[in-house]
């Protein structure tokens, strides 16, 4: 009886891990953008395409959420929030490209 419970627990743990990996991979490919109501669609697409994927191969952080702080003279300022921790302040302008405004910091 206890062996059966151990097998069931192992199967449940494996299912939870598989679901977690699937959810993280989906977030990695499509991070959620918030606060972008006043940002044109082409700028939102540029921000999302830049933020997809892992932070780096040495530091495998997954982008989960992008919060747009605002626009100033055609430049969009936003923060990329990573799982399991960290955030990067960025900006984008169609003529200048991407700028890192604030390097990777831990979540407080």
Secondary structure in CASP SS format (residue, H / E / C, confidence):
PFRMAT SS
TARGET T0000
AUTHOR 0000-0000-0000
METHOD secondary structure of the structure
MODEL  1
X C 1.00
X H 1.00
X H 1.00
X H 1.00
X H 1.00
X H 1.00
X H 1.00
X H 1.00
X H 1.00
X H 1.00
X H 1.00
X H 1.00
X H 1.00
X H 1.00
X H 1.00
X H 1.00
X H 1.00
X H 1.00
X H 1.00
X H 1.00
X H 1.00
X H 1.00
X H 1.00
X H 1.00
X H 1.00
X H 1.00
X H 1.00
X H 1.00
X H 1.00
X C 1.00
X C 1.00
X E 1.00
X E 1.00
X E 1.00
X C 1.00
X C 1.00
X C 1.00
X C 1.00
X C 1.00
X C 1.00
X H 1.00
X H 1.00
X H 1.00
X H 1.00
X H 1.00
X H 1.00
X H 1.00
X H 1.00
X H 1.00
X H 1.00
X H 1.00
X C 1.00
X C 1.00
X E 1.00
X C 1.00
X C 1.00
X C 1.00
X C 1.00
X C 1.00
X C 1.00
X C 1.00
X E 1.00
X E 1.00
X E 1.00
X E 1.00
X E 1.00
X E 1.00
X E 1.00
X E 1.00
X E 1.00
X E 1.00
X E 1.00
X C 1.00
X C 1.00
X E 1.00
X E 1.00
X E 1.00
X E 1.00
X E 1.00
X E 1.00
X E 1.00
X E 1.00
X E 1.00
X C 1.00
X C 1.00
X C 1.00
X E 1.00
X E 1.00
X E 1.00
X E 1.00
X E 1.00
X E 1.00
X E 1.00
X C 1.00
X C 1.00
X C 1.00
X E 1.00
X E 1.00
X E 1.00
X E 1.00
X E 1.00
X E 1.00
X E 1.00
X E 1.00
X E 1.00
X C 1.00
X C 1.00
X C 1.00
END
